[in-house]
Amino acid sequence: MKIANIKGRAHIVTPTGGIDIEAASEGKFSADSQRIIAQLDSLKAWYEQSRPAEDPSLSTDKLQENLTRLEAPVPHPNQVFAVGLNYKAHTAEVGRALPAEPMIFTKFPSCIVGPGATVHLPADTVDWEVELVVVIGKDGRNISKASALDHIAGFCVGQDISERKLQKANNPAQFSIAKSFEGFGPIGPWLTSADEVDMSHLRLTCEGGGEVLQDGNTEHMIFDVPTLIEYLSGICELRVGDIIFSGTPAGVGSGRTPPKFIEDGWVLESSIEGLGRLANPFTK
């Protein structure tokens, strides 16, 4: 099941159309896509039984043609976790040793925007990082790897946009603040439920400035998603609607010689197979 946030209202979207959840269910389910996350199981049962009429103008293909109609599928996450150095080739390109345990930082929730949102460039050293975003669907502490899937609502595409000059302004580096400017957390285009996704083998790509910037696969993660959930939940409670940016593959601009960064007028396209794409314009 795919849940999209269309102008502030939760919709089920399919290749043939979209369904306004609150209207079709006559108020049984909320129009708030954040609240729907905790209701996914019952929503799926209702949908299978009722099969309400679809609006063909809201099919997944038509929505991808105009992403500005879509808002973040998780618009107000309580906690936003992110993982650094989680792909071997990316770790090598930035000259770091392989981490012995997950390198965790946070992004501030106010940076989260939708899949077609325009992002302002605060500096000339803004970098891209396409990532698989995990959405938590069930509260939990001390979750085992074997039980991790039970706590995942689904997945979406994310961009962990990063202002590198600020990130490296101090020692140690300032990850959270440099990655939390307004608009620095595009996610979407919708939430794809976990039962439809093989998270262990997903191709991720990022394109901008007329070239393919990143082309990786989640099979090359150092710490897979169940390991990340076990690690994080052993420290703090994971709650419904929390999101985890799970790390970026090789190809970031700061890892190049000479470095390359997002330019005014770019449209950064970020895709993950089976999950859809983001297309975020950048402007000074």
C-alpha positions in Angstrom: 0.0 0.0 0.0 1.1 3.5 -0.8 0.0 6.5 1.3 0.4 9.9 -0.2 -0.1 13.3 1.5 -1.9 15.3 -1.2 -2.3 18.9 -0.1 -2.6 17.9 3.6 -5.0 15.0 3.1 -4.0 11.3 3.3 -4.7 9.3 0.2 -4.2 5.7 -0.9 -2.5 5.9 -4.3 -2.2 3.1 -6.9 -1.2 2.9 -10.6 -4.8 3.5 -11.5 -5.9 6.3 -9.1 -6.1 7.8 -5.7 -8.6 7.6 -2.8 -9.2 10.3 -0.1 -9.0 8.1 3.0 -11.2 10.1 5.3 -13.9 10.8 2.7 -14.0 7.3 1.4 -14.1 5.8 4.9 -16.8 8.3 6.1 -14.5 9.5 8.8 -13.4 6.0 10.1 -9.8 7.0 9.3 -8.1 10.3 9.6 -7.2 12.7 6.8 -3.9 13.3 8.7 -1.1 11.2 7.1 0.9 11.3 10.3 -2.0 9.6 12.2 -2.6 7.1 9.5 0.8 5.5 10.1 -0.5 3.9 13.4 -3.6 2.7 11.5 -2.0 1.0 8.6 -3.1 -2.6 9.4 -6.7 -1.7 9.9 -6.6 0.6 6.9 -5.4 -2.3 4.7 -8.2 -4.5 5.9 -10.8 -1.8 5.2 -9.4 -1.2 1.8 -9.3 -4.9 0.8 -12.9 -5.3 1.9 -14.4 -2.0 0.5 -12.3 -1.3 -2.6 -13.6 2.3 -2.9 -13.7 4.2 -6.1 -10.5 5.9 -7.3 -9.8 9.3 -8.8 -7.8 8.5 -11.9 -6.2 12.0 -11.9 -4.4 10.9 -8.7 -2.6 7.8 -10.0 1.0 7.3 -9.0 2.2 8.2 -12.6 0.1 11.4 -12.7 1.3 12.4 -9.3 4.9 11.9 -10.3 4.4 14.3 -13.2 3.6 17.1 -10.7 5.2 16.4 -7.4 4.3 19.9 -6.0 0.9 18.5 -5.3 2.5 16.2 -2.7 3.6 17.1 0.8 5.9 15.0 3.0 4.2 11.6 3.8 5.4 12.0 7.4 5.0 15.8 7.8 5.7 16.1 11.6 8.0 13.3 12.8 8.8 13.3 16.5 12.3 12.1 16.0 14.5 12.2 12.9 17.5 9.9 13.1 20.2 9.7 10.5 23.2 7.4 9.9 26.6 8.5 8.6 29.2 6.3 6.9 26.8 3.4 6.2 28.1 2.3 2.8 31.7 1.1 2.3 32.4 3.0 -0.9 31.0 6.2 0.6 33.2 5.8 3.7 36.2 5.3 1.4 35.5 8.4 -0.7 35.5 10.7 2.3 38.6 9.1 3.7 37.2 7.6 6.8 37.7 4.2 8.4 34.8 1.7 8.5 32.7 2.4 11.7 32.6 -0.3 14.4 29.1 0.6 15.2 26.4 2.9 13.6 27.3 6.6 13.5 24.1 8.3 14.5 23.1 12.0 14.3 19.8 13.8 14.1 18.2 16.2 11.7 15.7 18.7 13.2 12.1 17.9 12.2 11.5 21.4 10.8 13.7 20.5 7.8 11.3 17.9 6.5 9.5 18.9 3.2 7.8 17.2 0.4 9.1 15.5 -2.8 8.7 18.6 -5.1 9.5 21.4 -2.6 11.9 24.1 -3.7 15.0 24.4 -1.5 16.9 27.6 -0.9 20.7 27.4 -1.1 22.2 29.1 2.0 25.8 28.7 0.7 27.8 27.5 -2.3 28.8 24.3 -0.5 25.5 22.4 -0.3 25.8 18.7 -1.1 23.4 15.8 -1.9 22.9 12.4 -0.3 20.1 10.1 -1.6 18.9 7.8 1.2 16.4 5.1 2.0 14.1 6.5 4.8 12.6 4.1 7.3 9.3 5.0 8.9 8.5 3.5 12.3 5.0 2.1 12.7 5.1 0.7 16.2 6.6 2.0 19.5 9.4 0.0 21.0 12.5 -0.2 23.1 15.2 -2.9 22.9 13.8 -4.3 19.6 15.7 -7.3 18.3 16.8 -7.5 14.7 14.5 -10.5 14.3 11.5 -8.3 15.4 12.5 -5.1 13.6 10.2 -5.6 10.6 7.2 -5.6 13.0 8.1 -2.0 14.0 8.4 -0.6 10.4 5.4 1.0 8.8 7.2 1.5 5.5 9.8 3.3 3.5 10.2 6.4 1.3 12.9 8.2 -0.7 14.9 10.9 1.2 17.6 13.5 0.6 19.9 14.3 3.5 21.0 17.7 2.1 24.1 19.0 3.8 25.9 22.3 4.0 29.5 21.1 4.1 31.3 24.3 5.1 29.2 24.6 8.3 29.4 20.9 8.9 33.2 21.1 9.0 33.4 24.5 10.7 34.4 22.9 14.1 36.1 19.8 15.3 34.2 17.6 15.9 32.0 18.2 12.9 28.5 19.7 13.2 26.3 17.2 11.5 22.9 18.0 12.8 22.9 21.8 12.4 24.5 21.6 8.9 21.8 19.2 7.7 18.8 21.0 9.1 18.3 24.2 7.1 14.8 24.8 5.9 14.0 22.2 3.2 17.1 20.1 3.9 15.0 16.9 4.4 12.9 16.2 1.4 11.0 12.8 1.7 8.4 11.1 -0.4 6.8 10.8 -2.8 4.7 8.6 -0.6 5.0 6.0 2.1 5.2 2.5 0.7 4.2 -0.1 3.3 6.9 -2.5 4.5 5.2 -5.6 3.1 5.8 -4.4 -0.4 9.5 -3.7 -0.1 12.6 -5.8 -0.1 14.8 -3.4 1.9 17.9 -5.5 1.5 18.2 -4.9 -2.3 17.0 -1.5 -3.5 18.8 0.6 -6.1 19.2 4.3 -5.2 20.1 7.0 -7.7 20.6 10.8 -7.6 20.8 13.0 -10.7 21.5 16.7 -11.0 23.3 19.2 -13.2 22.8 16.9 -16.2 24.6 13.8 -14.7 24.1 10.8 -12.6 25.6 11.7 -9.2 25.0 8.6 -7.2 24.0 5.0 -8.1 24.1 2.5 -5.3 22.2 -0.3 -3.7 21.1 -1.0 -0.1 22.8 -4.4 -0.3 26.0 -2.5 0.3 25.0 -1.1 3.6 27.4 -1.7 6.4 24.6 -1.8 9.0 21.3 -3.0 7.6 18.0 -1.6 8.7 17.2 -4.3 11.3 20.6 -3.7 12.9 20.0 0.1 12.9 16.6 -0.4 14.6 18.1 -2.8 17.2 20.9 -0.3 17.9 18.7 2.8 18.2 16.0 1.2 20.2 18.6 0.0 22.7 19.3 3.6 23.5 16.0 5.4 23.2 12.4 4.5 22.5 11.4 4.5 18.8 7.9 5.9 18.4 5.2 5.7 15.7 6.1 8.3 12.9 9.8 8.5 13.8 12.0 8.4 10.7 15.5 7.1 10.0 17.7 8.3 7.1 19.7 5.1 6.7 22.8 6.4 5.0 24.0 7.4 1.5 26.0 5.5 -1.1 29.1 6.8 -2.8 29.0 9.8 -5.1 28.6 12.8 -2.9 30.0 16.1 -4.1 32.4 16.6 -1.2 34.1 13.3 -2.0 35.1 14.4 -5.5 38.3 16.0 -6.7 37.7 18.9 -7.1 34.5 19.0 -4.9 31.2 19.6 -6.6 28.1 21.1 -5.1 24.5 21.9 -5.9 24.1 25.0 -8.1 21.4 27.6 -8.5 18.8 26.3 -10.9 19.4 22.6 -10.4 16.6 20.1 -10.0 17.9 17.3 -7.9 16.2 14.0 -8.7 16.4 11.2 -6.2 15.0 7.8 -6.9 14.7 4.4 -5.2 13.3 1.4 -7.2 9.8 0.6 -6.2 9.4 3.7 -4.0 9.3 6.5 -6.5 11.3 9.7 -6.9 11.8 13.2 -5.6 12.4 16.2 -7.8 13.5 19.2 -5.8 14.5 22.5 -7.5 17.2 24.6 -5.8 17.5 28.4 -5.8 19.7 31.0 -4.2 
